[in-house]
Amino acid sequence: MKNNLSNIKKAKYYLDKNECVGIPTETVYGLAANAYSNVATTKIFRLKKRPKKNPLIVHYHSLKMLKIDCEINNFFYKLYKIFCPGPITFVLKLKKNSKISKNVTNGKKTLAVRFPKNSVTIKLLKNLKYPLAAPSANISNRISPVSKEDVKDEFGKKIKYILDGGRSKIGLESTIISLIHKPEILRLGGVEIKKIKKIINYDIKYNTKKKRIASPGQEKVHYSPEIPIRLNVSEAKQDEAFILIKKRKLSCKNFYYLSKNKNLKYAAKNLYKTLRMIKKKKFKSIAVEKIPNKGFGQAINDRLLRASRF
């Protein structure tokens, strides 16, 4: 506990000085900075090499603080009660008097917000006087990090500090839901659509046709190990890494299981870890067997499709 408190104080020290810090969440590790500071949020974009048109998710620990910045409605309350803290992000109307940096929203009148479910980061947020803007702690469009070591691989000594919270338990980004007009899913992630439908009693759809980027995770090329990927493959080539979802007999040796029994939640947790491992072993291409397009399989397929456009 003392060590955790010491680490949190160290992270706070750098954040208060408008520096960026790596933070753990249940989804993936984030590159965090003061969401009210233009100086701090500019550093996020520079470090990640992230396009300025791509807005950031802001992390809160309390409704009281969120209400300072955003307008909230009944759909939000219903989902918040069930899923927060947890892997769901809400796009809400930004209040006119909010101090959120325009860098975070790209000048839009909306804000993507969430309540992370990681005890270390919750303690950090409770010790701050501002919320944290925190996209994934990786170079833009590359594989998301699920451990402190992954963040080090991405940035080395370019960031001041990485707060260690162990490996991310979900290992896949949050589901993003817009509550601006009618509810719609903008990104698939850690909460399945069917569970959201059940809570709000609304036939919510996944919007894949947004022309403008309304939230993170909507870029056509994303989550990439920077290696060509072939999808829905029954047999891999001899020199390819082969990603599998269930155990079976194979003639090749270069295979990697996301799961051995089609457990899609477990497979999602292992996706980025596996892609990063394959990249480190310097394979020149990746083959992926067909993954059921249901539940967490939808989110896995979404990530792999975007990664394959490299």
N, C-alpha and C positions, 0 to 999 in steps of 0.2 A: 504493500500500500504506500509506504513512504517513497519507494522508488517511483511509483506511478505519479504521486503528487509532485515529486521533484521534476519528473519529465513534463508534466502538465505546466508547471511554472516556467520551465524552459521554453516550451512551445508558446506560451502566452507572452513571454518576454520578446520573442521575435515577431509575433503577430502584432503586438502593440507598437512595434517599430516599423510597421508597414512592410514586413518581409513575408515571404511565402513559406509555408510549413506543410510537410506531408502528414496527413491524418488518416487513421483507420476508420472504416465504416463496415457495416455488415455486407455491403454490396461490393465495392472496390475501394482502394485507397484514393484519397482526394488530395489535390494541391490547393491548400486553403490560404485565404487572405481576408482581411477586413472588408466586408461587403459594402461598407460606407465610404471606403477610401479609394479615390481615383488613382492615387500613387500605387497602392497595394494591388488593386485589381489589374492595373496595366502590366504589372510584373507577371501575373498569371498568363496573360496572353503572350507575352514575350517569351517566357520560359517554355510554354507548350507549343509555341509557333502556331497558335490558334487563330483562325480568321476572326476578325472583330464582329462579323455579322452573326457569329454563333454565340447565343446568350449562355449565361452560367446559372447553375443551380445554387440557391442560397440555403444554408443549413441553420436551423433553429432548434432550441431545446424547450421552448414554451409557447403556448398560444398567446400569452400576454405580449411577448415581444413581436410575434408575427402580426398581431392586430395593429401594431404601430405602423407597419409597412403595407399591409394588404387588406382588401375587402374580402370577407369570407361569407359563404352561403350554406344552405342546408345540405347540399350534396357534399360539401367539404366536411361538415360536422359528422355526417354519417360515416364517411370513409375514415376520417381521423380517429374516430372512436374505436374502430375495429383494427386498423392497420398501422397506427402510429404509436410509438416510434417504429419505423420499419421501411421496407424498400418500395415506397411509393412517393412520387413527386407530383405536386399540384401546380398547375399554371393558373394564377389568380390575378385579379385586377390590382394594380399598384396604386396606392393612395398618392394624391398630389403632393402631400407634405413629407413623403418618405425620403429618407437620407440615402437610400440605395444608390450607389454609383451608376451613372448612365453607361459605364463600361459593361456592367453586369447585364443590362437589359438591351444593349445596343439601341438605346433611346426609345424602346417600346414602352407601352403603358401597362405591360404585364410582367409578372415575375414568377419564375419557377422556384418552388420551395419544398423542402422536406425536413423530416425529423429523423436523423440517423439513429440506428439501434446498435450502438457500440458504447459500452460503459466508459471507456477512456475518453472518447470524443464528447460524450454527453457531459462528463465532468469538466472538460476543457471549455465547452460552450457556456456552462454555468459560471465559469470564472471570467468570462468576457463581457464587455458592455456593448457588443455588436455581434451580429450574425456573421457566419463565414460563407463567402463564396468559395465553392470547392468543386471544380470539375475533376475528372479522373486524373491522377498524377502520372501522366505519360505524355510523350510528344504527340501532338494532334494526329489522329487517324491510326495510331499504332495500338498494340495490344494493351488493354487496361491492366493495371497492377493489382494484385491481390495479397501482397505482402510488403513489408518494409524493404526487403531485398530487391523486389521488383522496382520499387521507386528509386533505389540507388542505381540500379541498372539503367534507368531512364535518364536521370539527372546528375548522378555523381555528386560532386561538391557544389553544384550550381544552386542548390537550395540550402538554407541555413540549418534546417533541422527536420527530422522525420520522427514523428511520434509513433511508437510501436504499439500495436494493439492485437498482434497475432494475425494469423491468416483470416481473410474475409470469409465469413461463414456462408454467405450466399454465393459470392464470386461472380455475380452478374449485376449489371446496373439496375437502378430502380425503374419500375413502370412509371411512365409519365402520362398523366391525365389532365387535359385542359377543362377547366370549369368556367371559362369565360362566357360562352353562350350555352349551347347544349353540350353535355359531357362527351368527350371523344378521347380516345387513346392516341397519343403522339409517339410513344415508344414502348415496345414490349420489354418486360423485365421481371423483377422479383416477385410481383403479385400477378397472378393469372387473371385474365379478363373475366372468366366465368365467376370468380369470387367477387369481383367489383360489381358485375351485373346483379348478383344476388343481393348485395347490400343496398344498392341504390334503386333497385327494381326498375332498371332502364336498359333498353337494348343498345348498349354502347358499342361503337364500332372502332376498329383500328384504322386511323386515317393515314393512308400511304400516298396520298395525292397532294399534300401540301406543297405549293410552289415556293413559298418563302419558308425559311427555317424559323419555326415558332418555338422550338425547344432543342436542347442537346440531343444527340443521337440520331439526327435526321439526315446527316450527310450520306451521299451515295456510296462513298468510299470511307470505311471506318473499321476500327478494331483489327487492323491488318498486321500480320507478322512479316509483311513485305516479301512474301513468297507466293508464287502462283498456287491457287487452290482449285481442285476439281471437286464438284459436289455430286451427291447421289451416285456414287461409284460402287460397283459390286466387287471389283478386283483392282488392286493397286499395281502400278508399274514397279519394276524391281528396285529402282532407286528412290521411290517415293516414301514419305511417311504416310502411314495409313491410320486414320482416326476411326474408331469403332464405337458402337453404342451397345453391343452385346457380344458375348464370348462365342467364338467359333474357331474351327480348324482353318489354318492358313498356311499357304506355301511360303509366303514372305515372312521376314523376321522384323521388319521395321514397322510394327503396329503399336498403337497407343489406345488404350481403352478410356473413354470418358465414363463409361459404366460397363459392367459385364452382364447386366440383366435388364437393360432398357429403362433403368431408373432415370427419368429425365431431369428431376431436381438435382440428383447427384451429378449427372452429366453436365448440367449447367455450371455447377460449382467447380468442375474440373476443366472447363473449356479454356480459359485464359492461361491457366497453369500449364496445360498441355501444349497449347500453341507456342508459349514462350520456351518450353523445353525443346520442342522441335526446332525452333529458330536457333537456339544455342547449339544444337547438334549439326547445324549448317546443311540441312536438307535443302534441295533446290526446288522441290514441289511437295504439295500435300494432297492426298486423296481422302475424301470423307464419305463413308457409307451413308445411305439414306437414313435420315433421322425423322421419326414420326412428327408430323406437323400439328401437334396438339399440346396443350399445357405449356410447360417449360420448353418443349421442343420447338414451339413457335419462336420463342426468344432466341434459342440457339441457332435456328435456321436463319433468322434475321441477321444475327451477328456474322455468321459464316458467309451469307450472301454478300453483305457489304465488304467483308474482308476479301472475298474472292475477286472483287473489282479492281484490286491493286494493279 
